[in-house]
């Protein structure tokens, strides 16, 4: 008699577990079906919306990393090019009298080292200063008036 009762309890447990699992499966499949299918004609499903947002975030991250890499490479190339141009300009200056003049202006030399394109501007300013000094005999920029 006890064995029959025990077998009935085991059978009812398995039967109730099967019914519970079947209801759970039905609920999950219905939820997944609603998640996958679009709400209305012409609207995207929730799965499509989530996939679109995730793909957009991934694409932005990849593009940002690629842009950073390319900008870094370009910056390195420009710096190398400016350094070579500065070395060439400095070497050319050492062979002229301007080189000795630039040795007396370390700040100007540093500026020209960073941007060799300013060499022409610096030479013009030095030439103007030399002509003013030679022409007036003084370096004052204010004119003298007789009263």
N, CA, C and O atoms as a DFTB+ gen file, in Angstrom:
588 C
 N C O
     1  1       0.798      -1.175       0.000
     2  2       0.000       0.000       0.000
     3  2       0.860       1.265       0.000
     4  3       0.542       2.219      -0.710
     5  1       1.913       1.289       0.762
     6  2       2.814       2.431       0.836
     7  2       3.510       2.619      -0.515
     8  3       3.723       3.746      -0.964
     9  1       3.857       1.515      -1.144
    10  2       4.529       1.622      -2.450
    11  2       3.598       2.192      -3.496
    12  3       4.031       2.938      -4.375
    13  1       2.321       1.849      -3.413
    14  2       1.365       2.410      -4.374
    15  2       1.229       3.920      -4.166
    16  3       1.159       4.690      -5.124
    17  1       1.194       4.322      -2.903
    18  2       1.088       5.742      -2.594
    19  2       2.353       6.492      -3.047
    20  3       2.274       7.602      -3.573
    21  1       3.478       5.886      -2.840
    22  2       4.738       6.484      -3.256
    23  2       4.818       6.599      -4.776
    24  3       5.258       7.622      -5.301
    25  1       4.399       5.569      -5.473
    26  2       4.386       5.608      -6.947
    27  2       3.396       6.655      -7.451
    28  3       3.662       7.311      -8.459
    29  1       2.274       6.824      -6.780
    30  2       1.292       7.834      -7.183
    31  2       1.865       9.236      -6.984
    32  3       1.660      10.112      -7.823
    33  1       2.573       9.451      -5.891
    34  2       3.201      10.751      -5.654
    35  2       4.289      11.061      -6.692
    36  3       4.387      12.188      -7.176
    37  1       5.078      10.081      -7.020
    38  2       6.126      10.283      -8.036
    39  2       5.496      10.573      -9.387
    40  3       5.945      11.465     -10.106
    41  1       4.455       9.821      -9.736
    42  2       3.771      10.023     -11.010
    43  2       3.130      11.420     -11.057
    44  3       3.225      12.101     -12.079
    45  1       2.485      11.851      -9.976
    46  2       1.863      13.177      -9.959
    47  2       2.931      14.279     -10.015
    48  3       2.706      15.317     -10.636
    49  1       4.072      14.072      -9.384
    50  2       5.169      15.043      -9.453
    51  2       5.659      15.188     -10.884
    52  3       5.832      16.305     -11.372
    53  1       5.887      14.052     -11.571
    54  2       6.361      14.121     -12.954
    55  2       5.314      14.732     -13.870
    56  3       5.648      15.487     -14.784
    57  1       4.048      14.410     -13.629
    58  2       2.977      14.961     -14.449
    59  2       2.859      16.475     -14.241
    60  3       2.728      17.224     -15.209
    61  1       2.904      16.923     -12.993
    62  2       2.825      18.371     -12.727
    63  2       4.074      19.093     -13.264
    64  3       3.977      20.224     -13.739
    65  1       5.239      18.445     -13.190
    66  2       6.461      19.042     -13.751
    67  2       6.348      19.166     -15.256
    68  3       6.765      20.172     -15.829
    69  1       5.787      18.150     -15.905
    70  2       5.618      18.201     -17.355
    71  2       4.656      19.311     -17.747
    72  3       4.910      20.032     -18.712
    73  1       3.564      19.462     -17.023
    74  2       2.600      20.528     -17.320
    75  2       3.263      21.901     -17.100
    76  3       3.098      22.805     -17.918
    77  1       3.998      22.051     -16.016
    78  2       4.687      23.314     -15.745
    79  2       5.691      23.634     -16.853
    80  3       5.737      24.765     -17.338
    81  1       6.493      22.649     -17.254
    82  2       7.480      22.867     -18.325
    83  2       6.806      23.207     -19.645
    84  3       7.313      24.030     -20.407
    85  1       5.656      22.572     -19.924
    86  2       4.936      22.863     -21.166
    87  2       4.412      24.296     -21.142
    88  3       4.531      25.004     -22.142
    89  1       3.833      24.741     -20.021
    90  2       3.346      26.121     -19.900
    91  2       4.496      27.124     -19.992
    92  3       4.372      28.171     -20.627
    93  1       5.607      26.791     -19.354
    94  2       6.786      27.659     -19.417
    95  2       7.297      27.770     -20.853
    96  3       7.630      28.866     -21.303
    97  1       7.362      26.663     -21.569
    98  2       7.795      26.655     -22.967
    99  2       6.866      27.509     -23.820
   100  3       7.317      28.276     -24.670
   101  1       5.540      27.365     -23.581
   102  2       4.572      28.147     -24.349
   103  2       4.752      29.640     -24.100
   104  3       4.693      30.443     -25.031
   105  1       4.970      30.003     -22.850
   106  2       5.166      31.417     -22.506
   107  2       6.446      31.958     -23.150
   108  3       6.431      33.046     -23.725
   109  1       7.532      31.225     -23.063
   110  2       8.803      31.660     -23.653
   111  2       8.686      31.754     -25.170
   112  3       9.151      32.726     -25.765
   113  1       8.076      30.767     -25.796
   114  2       7.959      30.808     -27.267
   115  2       7.070      31.966     -27.708
   116  3       7.342      32.595     -28.730
   117  1       6.007      32.256     -26.948
   118  2       5.141      33.379     -27.293
   119  2       5.902      34.699     -27.140
   120  3       5.769      35.587     -27.982
   121  1       6.703      34.838     -26.068
   122  2       7.501      36.045     -25.851
   123  2       8.545      36.207     -26.952
   124  3       8.728      37.309     -27.469
   125  1       9.223      35.136     -27.312
   126  2      10.205      35.197     -28.401
   127  2       9.541      35.548     -29.721
   128  3      10.096      36.305     -30.517
   129  1       8.366      35.005     -29.955
   130  2       7.647      35.308     -31.197
   131  2       7.303      36.788     -31.257
   132  3       7.420      37.407     -32.315
   133  1       6.877      37.369     -30.129
   134  2       6.564      38.800     -30.097
   135  2       7.825      39.643     -30.254
   136  3       7.778      40.732     -30.826
   137  1       8.952      39.145     -29.749
   138  2      10.210      39.872     -29.842
   139  2      10.750      39.864     -31.261
   140  3      11.374      40.835     -31.689
   141  1      10.523      38.800     -31.988
   142  2      11.077      38.643     -33.333
   143  2      10.200      39.289     -34.394
   144  3      10.716      39.885     -35.340
   145  1       8.900      39.183     -34.253
   146  2       8.007      39.706     -35.296
   147  2       7.751      41.193     -35.088
   148  3       7.708      41.657     -33.948
   149  1       7.579      41.952     -36.180
   150  2       7.301      43.392     -36.054
   151  2       5.896      43.629     -35.490
   152  3       5.001      42.796     -35.633
   153  1       5.730      44.793     -34.844
   154  2       4.445      45.126     -34.244
   155  2       3.385      45.403     -35.296
   156  3       2.236      44.987     -35.152
   157  1       3.769      46.101     -36.346
   158  2       2.825      46.454     -37.404
   159  2       3.564      46.454     -38.737
   160  3       4.789      46.347     -38.794
   161  1       2.798      46.574     -39.784
   162  2       3.360      46.614     -41.130
   163  2       4.202      47.875     -41.295
   164  3       3.728      48.977     -41.020
   165  1       5.424      47.724     -41.734
   166  2       6.309      48.857     -41.948
   167  2       7.107      49.251     -40.716
   168  3       7.947      50.146     -40.806
   169  1       6.881      48.624     -39.575
   170  2       7.654      48.895     -38.368
   171  2       8.657      47.777     -38.151
   172  3       8.432      46.634     -38.550
   173  1       9.757      48.120     -37.519
   174  2      10.782      47.112     -37.234
   175  2      10.442      46.377     -35.937
   176  3       9.772      46.906     -35.050
   177  1      10.918      45.165     -35.865
   178  2      10.705      44.371     -34.652
   179  2      11.654      44.846     -33.555
   180  3      12.647      45.512     -33.850
   181  1      11.368      44.518     -32.298
   182  2      12.296      44.889     -31.226
   183  2      13.689      44.296     -31.439
   184  3      14.689      44.944     -31.128
   185  1      13.764      43.082     -31.962
   186  2      15.072      42.479     -32.245
   187  2      15.822      43.287     -33.297
   188  3      17.027      43.503     -33.174
   189  1      15.108      43.734     -34.333
   190  2      15.749      44.543     -35.378
   191  2      16.222      45.880     -34.810
   192  3      17.293      46.360     -35.182
   193  1      15.445      46.486     -33.920
   194  2      15.852      47.757     -33.305
   195  2      17.111      47.584     -32.465
   196  3      18.037      48.391     -32.551
   197  1      17.143      46.535     -31.657
   198  2      18.323      46.288     -30.814
   199  2      19.541      45.995     -31.680
   200  3      20.635      46.483     -31.399
   201  1      19.358      45.201     -32.732
   202  2      20.469      44.880     -33.626
   203  2      20.984      46.135     -34.329
   204  3      22.191      46.300     -34.503
   205  1      20.071      47.019     -34.732
   206  2      20.466      48.258     -35.404
   207  2      21.274      49.153     -34.471
   208  3      22.295      49.706     -34.879
   209  1      20.838      49.301     -33.240
   210  2      21.554      50.135     -32.272
   211  2      22.939      49.551     -31.982
   212  3      23.928      50.282     -31.940
   213  1      23.003      48.229     -31.781
   214  2      24.295      47.593     -31.490
   215  2      25.254      47.719     -32.680
   216  3      26.444      47.976     -32.495
   217  1      24.739      47.538     -33.893
   218  2      25.593      47.664     -35.083
   219  2      26.091      49.096     -35.251
   220  3      27.242      49.313     -35.632
   221  1      25.227      50.077     -34.969
   222  2      25.645      51.484     -35.049
   223  2      26.734      51.813     -34.045
   224  3      27.699      52.503     -34.374
   225  1      26.584      51.321     -32.818
   226  2      27.607      51.564     -31.797
   227  2      28.927      50.912     -32.181
   228  3      29.990      51.512     -32.023
   229  1      28.861      49.700     -32.680
   230  2      30.069      48.987     -33.102
   231  2      30.744      49.721     -34.256
   232  3      31.963      49.892     -34.258
   233  1      29.956      50.154     -35.233
   234  2      30.524      50.856     -36.388
   235  2      31.180      52.168     -35.971
   236  3      32.262      52.498     -36.458
   237  1      30.533      52.928     -35.066
   238  2      31.132      54.187     -34.602
   239  2      32.453      53.935     -33.878
   240  3      33.410      54.691     -34.043
   241  1      32.502      52.878     -33.084
   242  2      33.738      52.575     -32.358
   243  2      34.858      52.198     -33.322
   244  3      36.000      52.625     -33.152
   245  1      34.527      51.399     -34.333
   246  2      35.545      50.983     -35.305
   247  2      36.029      52.191     -36.112
   248  3      37.228      52.344     -36.344
   249  1      35.109      53.036     -36.533
   250  2      35.474      54.225     -37.314
   251  2      36.330      55.172     -36.468
   252  3      37.306      55.731     -36.969
   253  1      35.977      55.357     -35.197
   254  2      36.757      56.249     -34.334
   255  2      38.181      55.720     -34.147
   256  3      39.135      56.498     -34.167
   257  1      38.332      54.412     -33.969
   258  2      39.669      53.849     -33.826
   259  2      40.466      53.986     -35.125
   260  3      41.650      54.319     -35.099
   261  1      39.819      53.730     -36.248
   262  2      40.503      53.878     -37.534
   263  2      40.912      55.313     -37.801
   264  3      42.006      55.571     -38.301
   265  1      40.028      56.250     -37.467
   266  2      40.336      57.664     -37.674
   267  2      41.512      58.084     -36.797
   268  3      42.411      58.794     -37.247
   269  1      41.496      57.644     -35.552
   270  2      42.600      57.972     -34.653
   271  2      43.921      57.415     -35.144
   272  3      44.953      58.083     -35.075
   273  1      43.884      56.195     -35.637
   274  2      45.102      55.564     -36.162
   275  2      45.629      56.324     -37.376
   276  3      46.822      56.617     -37.462
   277  1      44.741      56.640     -38.310
   278  2      45.176      57.353     -39.515
   279  2      45.668      58.764     -39.200
   280  3      46.638      59.229     -39.798
   281  1      45.007      59.448     -38.267
   282  2      45.462      60.791     -37.898
   283  2      46.822      60.732     -37.210
   284  3      47.656      61.617     -37.402
   285  1      47.048      59.696     -36.410
   286  2      48.347      59.537     -35.771
   287  2      49.445      59.284     -36.781
   288  3      50.537      59.843     -36.674
   289  1      49.158      58.437     -37.769
   290  2      50.150      58.167     -38.811
   291  2      50.449      59.424     -39.615
   292  3      51.604      59.707     -39.933
   293  1      49.393      60.182     -39.943
   294  2      49.578      61.404     -40.718
   295  2      50.372      62.436     -39.901
   296  3      51.245      63.117     -40.438
   297  1      50.070      62.543     -38.631
   298  2      50.792      63.484     -37.775
   299  2      52.268      63.113     -37.697
   300  3      53.133      63.987     -37.754
   301  1      52.556      61.831     -37.570
   302  2      53.952      61.394     -37.526
   303  2      54.687      61.714     -38.816
   304  3      55.846      62.128     -38.793
   305  1      54.008      61.521     -39.943
   306  2      54.632      61.813     -41.232
   307  2      54.898      63.309     -41.378
   308  3      55.955      63.705     -41.869
   309  1      53.951      64.135     -40.958
   310  2      54.129      65.588     -41.060
   311  2      55.261      66.051     -40.152
   312  3      56.070      66.893     -40.541
   313  1      55.316      65.497     -38.935
   314  2      56.402      65.871     -38.019
   315  2      57.757      65.466     -38.582
   316  3      58.722      66.223     -38.488
   317  1      57.830      64.284     -39.162
   318  2      59.097      63.840     -39.744
   319  2      59.501      64.745     -40.908
   320  3      60.673      65.092     -41.057
   321  1      58.528      65.120     -41.723
   322  2      58.809      65.994     -42.861
   323  2      59.292      67.369     -42.390
   324  3      60.233      67.927     -42.954
   325  1      58.639      67.916     -41.346
   326  2      59.065      69.216     -40.822
   327  2      60.451      69.131     -40.199
   328  3      61.246      70.063     -40.325
   329  1      60.748      68.027     -39.530
   330  2      62.071      67.869     -38.920
   331  2      63.159      67.815     -39.984
   332  3      64.220      68.416     -39.821
   333  1      62.898      67.099     -41.072
   334  2      63.877      67.008     -42.162
   335  2      64.062      68.377     -42.812
   336  3      65.187      68.783     -43.105
   337  1      62.946      69.094     -43.040
   338  2      63.052      70.431     -43.642
   339  2      63.817      71.374     -42.714
   340  3      64.598      72.201     -43.183
   341  1      63.600      71.256     -41.412
   342  2      64.319      72.111     -40.461
   343  2      65.806      71.784     -40.452
   344  3      66.641      72.686     -40.383
   345  1      66.142      70.493     -40.522
   346  2      67.557      70.113     -40.570
   347  2      68.226      70.652     -41.827
   348  3      69.357      71.136     -41.773
   349  1      67.536      70.568     -42.948
   350  2      68.093      71.080     -44.211
   351  2      68.269      72.594     -44.134
   352  3      69.304      73.127     -44.533
   353  1      67.250      73.283     -43.619
   354  2      67.333      74.748     -43.531
   355  2      68.441      75.166     -42.567
   356  3      69.176      76.118     -42.828
   357  1      68.552      74.451     -41.461
   358  2      69.595      74.793     -40.495
   359  2      70.983      74.537     -41.078
   360  3      71.905      75.322     -40.854
   361  1      71.135      73.457     -41.814
   362  2      72.414      73.175     -42.451
   363  2      72.764      74.222     -43.496
   364  3      73.922      74.619     -43.628
   365  1      71.753      74.668     -44.238
   366  2      71.991      75.700     -45.248
   367  2      72.332      77.038     -44.593
   368  3      73.131      77.812     -45.122
   369  1      71.722      77.299     -43.441
   370  2      72.001      78.563     -42.753
   371  2      73.412      78.588     -42.188
   372  3      74.030      79.651     -42.147
   373  1      73.930      77.471     -41.760
   374  2      75.256      77.437     -41.155
   375  2      76.335      77.827     -42.163
   376  3      77.413      78.287     -41.786
   377  1      76.039      77.641     -43.429
   378  2      77.025      77.952     -44.457
   379  2      76.945      79.408     -44.909
   380  3      77.748      79.832     -45.740
   381  1      76.007      80.174     -44.388
   382  2      75.850      81.575     -44.780
   383  2      76.091      82.462     -43.553
   384  3      76.146      81.965     -42.428
   385  1      76.231      83.753     -43.769
   386  2      76.393      84.661     -42.622
   387  2      75.150      84.711     -41.733
   388  3      75.234      85.111     -40.572
   389  1      74.009      84.310     -42.265
   390  2      72.780      84.313     -41.482
   391  2      72.895      83.308     -40.344
   392  3      72.318      83.516     -39.276
   393  1      73.629      82.226     -40.556
   394  2      73.802      81.222     -39.510
   395  2      74.449      81.802     -38.271
   396  3      74.036      81.489     -37.154
   397  1      75.443      82.630     -38.445
   398  2      76.084      83.262     -37.294
   399  2      75.126      84.219     -36.606
   400  3      75.139      84.344     -35.382
   401  1      74.299      84.891     -37.387
   402  2      73.318      85.802     -36.814
   403  2      72.264      85.032     -36.012
   404  3      71.846      85.475     -34.942
   405  1      71.838      83.881     -36.535
   406  2      70.833      83.086     -35.834
   407  2      71.387      82.473     -34.554
   408  3      70.639      82.214     -33.611
   409  1      72.691      82.240     -34.521
   410  2      73.278      81.718     -33.294
   411  2      73.152      82.733     -32.161
   412  3      73.153      82.349     -30.991
   413  1      73.043      84.015     -32.484
   414  2      72.886      85.037     -31.450
   415  2      71.424      85.206     -31.028
   416  3      71.147      85.895     -30.046
   417  1      70.490      84.592     -31.751
   418  2      69.061      84.625     -31.402
   419  2      68.557      83.191     -31.192
   420  3      67.997      82.608     -32.120
   421  1      68.736      82.618     -30.020
   422  2      68.320      81.228     -29.802
   423  2      66.802      81.017     -29.914
   424  3      66.359      79.959     -30.361
   425  1      66.014      82.007     -29.516
   426  2      64.553      81.852     -29.611
   427  2      64.120      81.803     -31.072
   428  3      63.249      81.016     -31.443
   429  1      64.736      82.651     -31.899
   430  2      64.422      82.643     -33.325
   431  2      64.854      81.327     -33.954
   432  3      64.143      80.760     -34.784
   433  1      65.996      80.860     -33.561
   434  2      66.488      79.585     -34.087
   435  2      65.523      78.454     -33.728
   436  3      65.261      77.575     -34.549
   437  1      64.997      78.476     -32.506
   438  2      64.044      77.450     -32.066
   439  2      62.744      77.541     -32.874
   440  3      62.182      76.522     -33.275
   441  1      62.277      78.765     -33.105
   442  2      61.056      78.949     -33.893
   443  2      61.240      78.456     -35.320
   444  3      60.361      77.800     -35.879
   445  1      62.396      78.778     -35.910
   446  2      62.655      78.331     -37.279
   447  2      62.854      76.825     -37.348
   448  3      62.562      76.205     -38.371
   449  1      63.341      76.246     -36.287
   450  2      63.506      74.785     -36.247
   451  2      62.138      74.102     -36.266
   452  3      61.957      73.063     -36.901
   453  1      61.167      74.714     -35.548
   454  2      59.826      74.147     -35.523
   455  2      59.080      74.383     -36.828
   456  3      58.320      73.524     -37.275
   457  1      59.294      75.547     -37.441
   458  2      58.573      75.883     -38.664
   459  2      59.528      76.542     -39.645
   460  3      59.676      77.764     -39.639
   461  1      60.185      75.736     -40.501
   462  2      61.165      76.303     -41.431
   463  2      60.560      77.219     -42.486
   464  3      61.285      77.959     -43.151
   465  1      59.241      77.178     -42.647
   466  2      58.611      78.046     -43.643
   467  2      58.702      79.515     -43.234
   468  3      58.506      80.400     -44.067
   469  1      58.991      79.781     -41.982
   470  2      59.119      81.161     -41.509
   471  2      60.483      81.767     -41.823
   472  3      60.738      82.920     -41.474
   473  1      61.357      81.016     -42.470
   474  2      62.703      81.492     -42.782
   475  2      62.658      82.768     -43.611
   476  3      63.391      83.714     -43.323
   477  1      61.816      82.811     -44.632
   478  2      61.742      84.003     -45.480
   479  2      61.288      85.222     -44.690
   480  3      61.823      86.316     -44.867
   481  1      60.301      85.035     -43.818
   482  2      59.802      86.144     -43.001
   483  2      60.905      86.635     -42.077
   484  3      61.096      87.843     -41.932
   485  1      61.629      85.725     -41.454
   486  2      62.705      86.108     -40.536
   487  2      63.811      86.850     -41.286
   488  3      64.337      87.846     -40.789
   489  1      64.161      86.374     -42.471
   490  2      65.205      87.054     -43.245
   491  2      64.777      88.456     -43.647
   492  3      65.595      89.375     -43.616
   493  1      63.511      88.644     -44.025
   494  2      63.019      89.974     -44.390
   495  2      63.042      90.915     -43.187
   496  3      63.458      92.068     -43.295
   497  1      62.590      90.406     -42.038
   498  2      62.596      91.246     -40.843
   499  2      64.014      91.623     -40.445
   500  3      64.257      92.754     -40.025
   501  1      64.946      90.698     -40.570
   502  2      66.346      91.004     -40.239
   503  2      66.924      92.007     -41.227
   504  3      67.666      92.911     -40.839
   505  1      66.586      91.849     -42.496
   506  2      67.077      92.793     -43.504
   507  2      66.497      94.180     -43.260
   508  3      67.213      95.172     -43.392
   509  1      65.209      94.272     -42.907
   510  2      64.593      95.575     -42.609
   511  2      65.244      96.207     -41.391
   512  3      65.483      97.414     -41.360
   513  1      65.526      95.394     -40.399
   514  2      66.157      95.910     -39.189
   515  2      67.575      96.403     -39.506
   516  3      68.000      97.442     -39.001
   517  1      68.304      95.656     -40.342
   518  2      69.657      96.052     -40.724
   519  2      69.617      97.369     -41.497
   520  3      70.455      98.244     -41.278
   521  1      68.641      97.514     -42.402
   522  2      68.581      98.756     -43.199
   523  2      68.173      99.937     -42.336
   524  3      68.652     101.049     -42.561
   525  1      67.294      99.728     -41.344
   526  2      66.914     100.811     -40.439
   527  2      68.088     101.252     -39.589
   528  3      68.309     102.443     -39.374
   529  1      68.843     100.263     -39.105
   530  2      70.004     100.580     -38.274
   531  2      71.048     101.301     -39.122
   532  3      71.646     102.271     -38.658
   533  1      71.276     100.856     -40.330
   534  2      72.278     101.489     -41.194
   535  2      71.811     102.863     -41.658
   536  3      72.633     103.769     -41.789
   537  1      70.521     103.044     -41.909
   538  2      70.001     104.316     -42.423
   539  2      69.899     105.382     -41.357
   540  3      70.294     106.520     -41.610
   541  1      69.389     105.072     -40.173
   542  2      69.157     106.067     -39.120
   543  2      70.314     106.178     -38.153
   544  3      70.582     107.252     -37.614
   545  1      70.958     105.135     -37.946
   546  2      71.997     105.134     -36.929
   547  2      71.420     104.829     -35.553
   548  3      72.170     104.678     -34.590
   549  1      70.098     104.738     -35.449
   550  2      69.472     104.372     -34.180
   551  2      68.341     103.395     -34.460
   552  3      67.836     103.301     -35.579
   553  1      67.960     102.678     -33.426
   554  2      66.924     101.664     -33.610
   555  2      65.584     102.122     -33.059
   556  3      64.669     101.307     -32.938
   557  1      65.433     103.416     -32.716
   558  2      64.162     103.898     -32.186
   559  2      63.133     103.922     -33.301
   560  3      63.434     104.288     -34.437
   561  1      61.923     103.528     -32.962
   562  2      60.886     103.485     -33.986
   563  2      60.009     104.729     -33.967
   564  3      59.220     104.924     -34.891
   565  1      60.119     105.595     -32.927
   566  2      59.305     106.791     -32.874
   567  2      60.024     107.930     -33.604
   568  3      61.222     108.130     -33.406
   569  1      59.313     108.667     -34.434
   570  2      59.950     109.791     -35.146
   571  2      60.168     110.973     -34.198
   572  3      59.435     111.164     -33.227
   573  1      61.184     111.745     -34.510
   574  2      61.492     112.940     -33.710
   575  2      60.935     114.161     -34.431
   576  3      61.188     114.348     -35.622
   577  1      60.186     114.984     -33.728
   578  2      59.589     116.178     -34.314
   579  2      60.288     117.404     -33.753
   580  3      60.653     117.456     -32.579
   581  1      60.463     118.375     -34.615
   582  2      61.013     119.683     -34.177
   583  2      59.842     120.616     -33.904
   584  3      58.920     120.734     -34.711
   585  1      59.893     121.260     -32.781
   586  2      58.835     122.204     -32.431
   587  2      59.279     123.624     -32.518
   588  3      58.494     124.533     -32.251
